[in-house]
């Protein structure tokens, strides 16, 4: 059964990734020939130098612990250099979060009630409170501290990527290449300058995945799944998209974990209960203490509205004024908004021709995953003056970022054709299942490039499937 499921997922991803790869190449062409983006020679030189030093270290068989330390230190340095090369302020949704955090410290909680912004999207309340705590402790320096925390969390994530790779691939060279990619991955560097939830959430997602893999490899007791669920829950409180990972865990346990049915059921209870029960407790505490009148998992704007925006063929499933106005006009009547949204969604999909639906699906899938920095440059530089930037990544970094992404995406695609990887090493299928889950989610809901950043670490781990095993001992 597990081999059949593995092949099904693998073959499906071959088709999907091949289509996306065309989009990745097309995006690179657009940057080079239509947007006249500049090829940033100094930026490329930095990456080339890092790469040459890395290759030299591997060939000279320098102690892997030293290489690992240098890579992580280099990743930290790159993040610091970029993050503080731009004097940017929170913009758009992030400005709303920052301003609301300041109001919260003044005792104003109106933004959490009724049909206000955070009552509509209560999953952001925890992040508002996190930002408020940083403002309270550091005052006028809070933006610098928020960036510094982003850098620290992103750097620790590099090490977590290494640990996960070591446990999944059990190959020294693959682990070192993976951590090298993680340190230089443009999206994770660029997003450190964005005041977004993912910078905190990703680390906890990775810790959860690492613990889960340890248990699946029988290196930790099944009860460690409770810790895995708790870590994932913390990440979920910052970026509420971890339900996909929970579903992937359940699928993996059912299909691949070699235990009796009773043991599998117990494992599923461990990881789901430790995720769901604390979530319910936190949601109810926020209501009972009067911080909000809304459960963090159920906003005044129902989740179906994101599906509504995601079903708009004219806007390719992206945010659009037509649906936004409809939602605003019906916020006062939740049931009407739900039912009418369902009717519109059904009408859109049933009235369109099969060709239009196919074109829409392909366009939406490609546009979600074809951008090398997952929209990070745009969000980092939004509303920022040129004088406040040393490096203009939107116009002078896009080409290189896309080239880097094209290389690792190509490695991932080729890795899908190495059947030994996913048939003999079952745990790799967890990564594929997680991607499939997010792929389906983003196909259904409103499409935005930044949404994919929460799971961008998959594109750091999966390129290792391109390489053959060298069976060298681990550190």
VMD Tcl script that draws the C-alpha trace (Angstrom):
set ca {
  {0.00 0.00 0.00}
  {2.72 2.48 0.95}
  {4.61 1.90 -2.32}
  {1.44 2.46 -4.33}
  {0.67 5.68 -2.48}
  {4.28 6.85 -2.83}
  {4.22 6.30 -6.59}
  {0.88 8.08 -6.94}
  {2.12 11.16 -5.05}
  {5.45 11.10 -6.86}
  {3.96 10.87 -10.35}
  {1.48 13.63 -9.57}
  {4.29 15.87 -8.33}
  {6.34 15.16 -11.45}
  {3.57 16.67 -13.55}
  {2.92 19.58 -11.18}
  {6.59 20.47 -10.70}
  {7.24 20.24 -14.45}
  {4.48 22.78 -15.07}
  {5.74 25.05 -12.29}
  {9.30 24.78 -13.65}
  {8.10 26.34 -16.92}
  {6.68 29.20 -14.87}
  {9.94 29.61 -12.92}
  {11.87 29.91 -16.20}
  {9.22 32.28 -17.56}
  {9.48 34.47 -14.47}
  {13.25 34.67 -14.91}
  {12.74 35.71 -18.53}
  {10.24 38.37 -17.49}
  {12.71 39.84 -14.97}
  {15.51 39.91 -17.54}
  {13.74 41.06 -20.71}
  {10.51 42.80 -19.71}
  {11.13 44.36 -16.31}
  {14.74 45.22 -17.16}
  {15.93 43.97 -13.77}
  {19.64 44.52 -13.26}
  {21.97 41.56 -12.82}
  {23.56 42.36 -9.46}
  {27.24 41.46 -9.91}
  {28.29 42.10 -6.26}
  {25.42 39.91 -5.03}
  {26.37 37.11 -7.41}
  {30.03 37.49 -6.40}
  {29.12 36.95 -2.73}
  {27.24 33.75 -3.57}
  {30.03 32.50 -5.85}
  {32.64 33.10 -3.15}
  {30.56 31.23 -0.57}
  {30.07 28.36 -3.02}
  {33.76 28.10 -3.92}
  {34.76 28.11 -0.26}
  {32.17 25.41 0.45}
  {33.42 23.19 -2.39}
  {37.01 23.74 -1.27}
  {36.17 22.76 2.31}
  {34.44 19.57 1.18}
  {37.29 18.54 -1.11}
  {39.90 19.20 1.58}
  {37.78 17.09 3.94}
  {37.73 19.77 6.61}
  {35.94 18.69 9.78}
  {32.20 18.86 9.09}
  {31.55 20.52 12.43}
  {33.79 23.40 11.37}
  {32.09 23.63 7.97}
  {28.68 23.60 9.65}
  {29.70 26.37 12.06}
  {31.07 28.53 9.25}
  {27.94 28.02 7.13}
  {25.61 29.00 9.98}
  {27.80 32.00 10.84}
  {27.79 33.01 7.16}
  {24.02 32.66 7.02}
  {23.71 34.85 10.10}
  {26.02 37.47 8.60}
  {24.07 37.59 5.33}
  {20.80 38.05 7.23}
  {22.21 40.81 9.42}
  {23.75 42.62 6.45}
  {20.51 42.54 4.47}
  {18.13 43.17 7.32}
  {19.88 46.32 8.53}
  {20.77 47.60 5.06}
  {17.16 48.69 4.69}
  {15.41 51.22 6.91}
  {11.86 50.04 6.39}
  {8.70 50.34 8.41}
  {5.71 47.99 8.62}
  {3.43 48.46 5.61}
  {-0.04 47.29 4.59}
  {-1.31 44.53 6.91}
  {1.89 44.67 8.94}
  {1.37 48.38 9.62}
  {-2.12 47.55 10.90}
  {-0.58 44.97 13.22}
  {2.10 47.35 14.50}
  {-0.31 50.25 15.03}
  {-2.81 47.97 16.77}
  {-0.07 46.65 19.07}
  {0.61 50.22 20.19}
  {-3.11 50.82 20.80}
  {-3.33 47.55 22.74}
  {-0.61 48.79 25.11}
  {-2.75 51.89 25.71}
  {-5.65 49.67 26.79}
  {-7.54 49.93 23.50}
  {-8.86 46.51 22.46}
  {-11.55 47.67 20.04}
  {-9.62 46.20 17.09}
  {-10.31 42.71 18.53}
  {-14.09 43.10 18.74}
  {-17.15 43.25 16.49}
  {-16.27 43.22 12.81}
  {-12.96 45.08 13.17}
  {-9.84 43.81 11.42}
  {-8.63 41.33 14.04}
  {-12.12 40.09 14.83}
  {-12.36 39.25 11.14}
  {-8.89 37.67 11.19}
  {-8.38 36.62 14.84}
  {-5.50 34.28 13.95}
  {-3.32 37.42 14.01}
  {-4.17 38.34 17.62}
  {-1.27 36.36 19.12}
  {1.16 38.09 16.79}
  {-0.26 41.51 17.72}
  {0.33 40.66 21.38}
  {3.86 39.49 20.57}
  {4.62 42.78 18.79}
  {3.04 44.69 21.70}
  {5.34 42.92 24.17}
  {8.41 43.86 22.10}
  {7.23 47.50 21.92}
  {6.66 47.56 25.68}
  {10.14 46.23 26.45}
  {12.15 48.15 23.85}
  {10.07 51.21 22.97}
  {11.52 53.26 20.12}
  {13.97 50.47 19.32}
  {11.20 47.89 18.85}
  {11.47 47.69 15.06}
  {15.19 46.99 15.28}
  {14.55 44.31 17.91}
  {11.79 42.71 15.83}
  {14.22 42.45 12.91}
  {16.97 41.08 15.14}
  {14.62 38.41 16.50}
  {13.73 37.52 12.90}
  {17.43 37.10 12.10}
  {18.06 34.94 15.16}
  {15.06 32.70 14.48}
  {15.99 32.39 10.80}
  {19.57 31.45 11.73}
  {18.43 28.79 14.20}
  {16.18 27.47 11.44}
  {19.31 26.85 9.34}
  {20.57 24.48 12.04}
  {17.17 22.80 12.32}
  {17.21 22.21 8.57}
  {20.57 20.51 9.01}
  {19.25 18.25 11.78}
  {16.21 17.28 9.72}
  {18.35 16.58 6.64}
  {20.74 14.49 8.70}
  {17.86 12.42 10.04}
  {16.07 12.03 6.72}
  {18.96 11.38 4.33}
  {21.54 9.85 6.70}
  {24.24 11.11 4.38}
  {26.92 13.57 5.39}
  {27.31 15.21 1.98}
  {23.56 15.64 1.50}
  {23.22 17.18 4.95}
  {26.02 19.66 4.30}
  {24.63 20.67 0.89}
  {21.19 21.13 2.44}
  {22.41 23.39 5.23}
  {24.46 25.33 2.66}
  {21.32 25.94 0.57}
  {19.42 26.92 3.73}
  {22.03 29.54 4.66}
  {21.93 31.14 1.20}
  {18.23 30.68 0.42}
  {17.12 34.16 -0.76}
  {13.56 33.98 0.58}
  {14.62 33.20 4.16}
  {17.19 36.00 4.05}
  {14.89 38.62 2.55}
  {11.94 37.91 4.82}
  {13.99 38.77 7.93}
  {13.34 42.41 7.01}
  {9.57 41.82 6.78}
  {7.53 42.21 9.96}
  {5.57 39.04 9.35}
  {4.40 36.06 11.39}
  {6.28 33.44 9.37}
  {9.66 34.50 10.73}
  {8.63 33.14 14.13}
  {6.39 30.31 13.00}
  {8.80 28.51 10.65}
  {11.27 27.63 13.41}
  {8.56 25.89 15.45}
  {7.26 24.09 12.36}
  {10.80 22.77 11.78}
  {11.28 21.70 15.40}
  {7.99 19.82 15.20}
  {8.98 18.09 11.95}
  {12.37 17.12 13.40}
  {10.83 15.51 16.48}
  {8.22 13.76 14.35}
  {10.94 12.32 12.08}
  {12.90 11.10 15.11}
  {9.85 9.20 16.32}
  {9.11 7.78 12.87}
  {12.74 6.59 12.69}
  {12.27 4.90 16.09}
  {14.89 7.10 17.72}
  {12.46 8.60 20.20}
  {9.57 7.22 22.19}
  {6.08 7.66 20.70}
  {5.23 10.08 23.50}
  {7.60 12.60 21.95}
  {4.82 13.17 19.43}
  {3.15 15.20 22.18}
  {6.11 17.57 22.07}
  {5.96 17.60 18.26}
  {2.29 18.61 18.42}
  {2.99 21.33 20.99}
  {5.83 22.83 18.92}
  {3.62 22.82 15.85}
  {0.85 24.49 17.87}
  {3.20 27.35 18.84}
  {4.06 27.85 15.18}
  {0.38 27.65 14.32}
  {-0.47 30.42 16.77}
  {1.83 32.71 14.80}
  {0.92 31.46 11.30}
  {-2.29 29.47 11.29}
  {-1.56 27.05 8.48}
  {-0.25 24.07 10.47}
  {-3.43 22.03 10.11}
  {-1.94 20.88 6.81}
  {1.12 19.50 8.62}
  {-1.09 17.72 11.17}
  {-2.98 16.04 8.32}
  {0.35 15.04 6.76}
  {1.47 13.54 10.07}
  {-1.73 11.50 10.32}
  {-1.41 10.26 6.74}
  {2.21 9.31 7.23}
  {1.48 7.39 10.44}
  {-1.40 5.52 8.81}
  {0.46 4.62 5.62}
  {4.16 4.37 6.49}
  {4.66 3.90 10.24}
  {5.31 0.20 10.86}
  {3.25 -0.30 13.98}
  {0.11 -2.18 14.88}
  {-3.23 -0.40 14.41}
  {-3.54 0.26 18.14}
  {-0.07 1.82 18.27}
  {-0.80 3.96 15.21}
  {-4.03 5.20 16.79}
  {-2.15 6.12 19.96}
  {0.44 8.06 17.96}
  {-2.27 9.97 16.11}
  {-3.94 10.84 19.42}
  {-0.62 12.07 20.85}
  {0.16 14.45 18.00}
  {-3.38 15.71 17.36}
  {-4.48 16.11 20.98}
  {-1.31 18.02 21.90}
  {-2.06 20.35 18.99}
  {-5.83 20.79 19.32}
  {-6.37 20.89 23.11}
  {-3.89 23.75 23.82}
  {-5.30 25.62 20.81}
  {-8.79 25.42 22.30}
  {-7.47 26.50 25.69}
  {-5.63 29.52 24.27}
  {-8.66 30.55 22.20}
  {-11.00 30.36 25.18}
  {-8.56 32.15 27.52}
  {-8.42 35.10 25.11}
  {-12.22 35.29 25.16}
  {-12.68 34.77 28.92}
  {-10.06 37.38 29.80}
  {-11.84 39.93 27.62}
  {-9.06 40.39 25.08}
  {-11.42 39.47 22.24}
  {-14.94 38.19 21.70}
  {-13.86 35.88 18.89}
  {-12.25 32.43 18.91}
  {-8.90 32.62 17.15}
  {-9.82 29.76 14.81}
  {-13.16 31.23 13.76}
  {-13.22 34.86 12.66}
  {-16.15 37.16 12.03}
  {-15.19 36.89 8.38}
  {-15.77 33.18 7.69}
  {-13.04 31.11 6.04}
  {-15.24 30.54 3.00}
  {-14.54 34.13 1.91}
  {-10.93 33.20 1.18}
  {-12.24 30.36 -0.99}
  {-14.55 32.90 -2.65}
  {-11.65 35.13 -3.61}
  {-9.68 32.06 -4.64}
  {-12.44 31.01 -7.04}
  {-12.49 34.26 -9.01}
  {-11.40 33.23 -12.51}
  {-11.11 36.84 -13.68}
  {-8.50 37.67 -11.03}
  {-6.71 34.28 -11.28}
  {-7.78 33.54 -7.71}
  {-6.00 36.58 -6.25}
  {-7.39 39.41 -4.13}
  {-9.92 41.40 -6.14}
  {-12.12 44.41 -5.52}
  {-15.31 42.65 -6.60}
  {-15.18 40.00 -3.87}
  {-13.73 42.40 -1.31}
  {-16.71 44.75 -1.68}
  {-19.17 41.87 -1.51}
  {-17.60 40.66 1.75}
  {-17.54 44.16 3.28}
  {-21.22 44.68 2.45}
  {-22.26 41.41 4.11}
  {-20.02 41.26 7.20}
  {-22.95 41.99 9.50}
  {-24.75 38.78 8.53}
  {-22.36 35.82 8.82}
  {-24.86 33.14 7.75}
  {-25.90 35.10 4.68}
  {-22.26 35.71 3.80}
  {-21.49 31.98 4.08}
  {-24.45 30.79 2.05}
  {-24.12 33.43 -0.65}
  {-20.37 32.80 -0.94}
  {-21.02 29.08 -1.47}
  {-23.57 29.88 -4.18}
  {-21.13 32.18 -6.00}
  {-18.29 29.65 -5.78}
  {-20.47 26.85 -7.19}
  {-21.78 29.14 -9.91}
  {-18.27 30.16 -10.98}
  {-16.98 26.61 -11.29}
  {-20.09 25.16 -12.92}
  {-20.62 27.97 -15.44}
  {-17.01 27.95 -16.70}
  {-15.93 25.59 -19.48}
  {-13.50 22.70 -18.76}
  {-10.83 24.60 -20.70}
  {-11.33 27.74 -18.59}
  {-11.19 25.71 -15.36}
  {-8.02 23.90 -16.47}
  {-6.38 27.17 -17.49}
  {-7.38 28.73 -14.17}
  {-5.97 25.83 -12.12}
  {-2.67 25.76 -14.01}
  {-2.29 29.54 -13.78}
  {-3.05 29.53 -10.08}
  {-0.66 26.69 -9.28}
  {2.18 28.25 -11.26}
  {1.65 31.78 -9.88}
  {1.72 30.45 -6.33}
  {5.12 28.76 -6.60}
  {7.07 30.39 -9.45}
  {8.52 33.39 -7.61}
  {11.98 32.75 -6.17}
  {11.71 35.00 -3.14}
  {8.01 34.25 -2.47}
  {7.25 37.97 -2.67}
  {9.74 38.84 0.07}
  {11.46 41.69 -1.79}
  {8.13 43.38 -2.47}
  {7.02 43.22 1.16}
  {10.40 44.27 2.54}
  {10.58 47.36 0.32}
  {6.89 48.32 0.25}
  {6.51 52.07 0.95}
  {10.28 52.38 1.53}
  {12.15 55.27 -0.10}
  {15.22 54.59 -2.25}
  {17.35 56.66 0.14}
  {16.48 54.21 2.91}
  {17.82 51.19 0.99}
  {21.41 50.20 0.37}
  {20.35 47.17 -1.66}
  {17.31 47.36 -3.96}
  {16.34 43.69 -4.11}
  {13.20 44.30 -6.18}
  {15.12 45.75 -9.12}
  {18.68 44.58 -8.51}
  {18.24 41.20 -6.87}
  {15.27 39.60 -8.62}
  {17.28 37.98 -11.42}
  {19.78 36.29 -9.11}
  {17.11 35.21 -6.63}
  {15.19 33.61 -9.48}
  {18.31 31.87 -10.83}
  {19.03 30.42 -7.39}
  {15.44 29.23 -7.09}
  {15.52 27.75 -10.59}
  {18.60 25.68 -9.72}
  {17.19 24.21 -6.50}
  {13.75 23.75 -8.05}
  {15.37 21.88 -10.94}
  {17.25 19.67 -8.48}
  {13.98 18.93 -6.69}
  {12.25 18.04 -9.96}
  {15.06 15.69 -11.02}
  {14.99 14.12 -7.56}
  {11.37 13.11 -8.18}
  {12.62 10.78 -10.92}
  {14.99 8.96 -8.56}
  {12.61 6.22 -7.45}
  {15.11 4.76 -4.97}
  {14.91 7.96 -2.94}
  {11.22 7.83 -2.12}
  {10.69 4.06 -2.25}
  {13.56 2.97 0.01}
  {13.68 6.07 2.21}
  {10.04 6.38 3.28}
  {10.42 9.52 5.37}
  {11.04 11.62 2.23}
  {7.39 11.02 1.41}
  {6.44 13.12 4.45}
  {7.93 16.15 2.68}
  {6.03 15.34 -0.51}
  {2.77 14.90 1.41}
  {3.24 18.24 3.16}
  {3.80 19.99 -0.17}
  {0.73 18.32 -1.67}
  {-1.33 19.51 1.29}
  {-0.25 23.11 0.92}
  {-0.56 22.88 -2.85}
  {-4.21 21.88 -2.50}
  {-4.87 24.51 0.18}
  {-3.43 27.35 -1.89}
  {-5.28 26.10 -4.95}
  {-8.56 26.47 -3.07}
  {-8.06 29.71 -1.16}
  {-7.00 33.20 -2.26}
  {-3.59 33.10 -3.94}
  {-0.67 35.22 -2.78}
  {3.03 34.58 -3.34}
  {3.86 35.23 0.33}
  {1.54 32.44 1.50}
  {4.01 29.86 0.19}
  {6.83 31.19 2.37}
  {5.59 29.24 5.41}
  {6.54 26.00 3.65}
  {9.45 27.31 1.54}
  {11.84 25.19 3.64}
  {10.69 22.20 1.58}
  {12.61 23.66 -1.36}
  {15.72 23.64 0.83}
  {15.40 20.00 1.87}
  {14.13 18.40 -1.33}
  {17.08 19.31 -3.62}
  {19.10 16.69 -1.71}
  {17.06 14.01 -3.50}
  {18.97 15.03 -6.65}
  {22.20 13.65 -5.19}
  {23.27 10.03 -4.96}
  {24.01 8.55 -1.54}
  {27.71 8.39 -0.70}
  {27.17 6.37 2.49}
  {29.68 8.40 4.51}
  {29.21 8.36 8.29}
  {27.23 11.13 9.94}
  {28.75 13.63 12.32}
}
mol new
graphics top color blue
foreach p $ca { graphics top sphere $p radius 0.5 }
foreach p [lrange $ca 0 end-1] q [lrange $ca 1 end] { graphics top cylinder $p $q radius 0.2 }
display resetview
